[in-house]
Amino acid sequence: MMRTLNKRLQKDIENFKLNDLIQMLVYNIFPNEYKREYAIRRIQFEHWFDKKDKLIKDQICACSNNHDSTLIEWSKYGNQSPFKSYRDFLSEREDRNFRDFSNEISDLRMNTLGTYRRMRSPGLITINIDNMQIFFWSIICELSCKNRYTLTREKIEELARLCILKTLYHELFHHFTDVQSYITRKFRYDYFTEEALAVACSRHMVGFEAQNNTPFVSDFLNLAYSYTLPGYSDWVDYKSDEQFLLKLSEYIEITEPLSHMGQDITPIAEALLYSIFENPNTEFRLEFFS
Ligand SMILES: [Zn+2]
């Protein structure tokens, strides 16, 4: 059983201004440092909530339509992302852009929520806040239409926190294997295994972060992790701690010859992973469409 992560990471996430990100995602409110460059035409989402802090879903969600779950005209709010639905980020698209993943950047696609640039000391994690808004709100609409949840500001902010952490932990996993490639020369990057494990890792970590496993949280996470992309979708093979840590040990090449000697290797993989998560050598950056 994996232990929950040391609270040390919380500090790093605070540096990354998790609360600012929640404000951007849920209310389209941007701190001053971003306003001049990217957020001049941002109109806040305040009128999406009623006086009792409940989401007025009729205003933004197309509950009768199965295709586009939101009625939101994103460009009106200053979001220039070309995407429409969370599915655009979890499924195959023609504009998907493979480059030299082994050398440079993972997740090099337009329809991405975050990216990781390999270490030139430090590594760089970038979050695309425009794409994340669309990803997030289309899931919120699907939840409130199909499951008829009444979502309040408080609940939506909690889901936004998990949504940001989902991407953050995914990219931190890429940072972990980046570090690992310096620790052992035996390590061989494999795109499909890497993405499957990154998604699985993110899901485990977000599970720890979810304070209460109420139905609206688990329904949200089910949609947020409903990948059909090759590689990514294989994360379901590593849903249990044991499956995840065994595959991780194999991938980062610590299995041989220790396991032959009877050494339990999964605690080693877990400790290596957490040692990087607790002390990541990364910078964080936000990205917008312009
Ligand atoms: Zn990835």
Residues whose N, C-alpha, C, O or C-beta is under 5 A from the ligand:
A	BS01	ZN	S106 D107 E195 A198
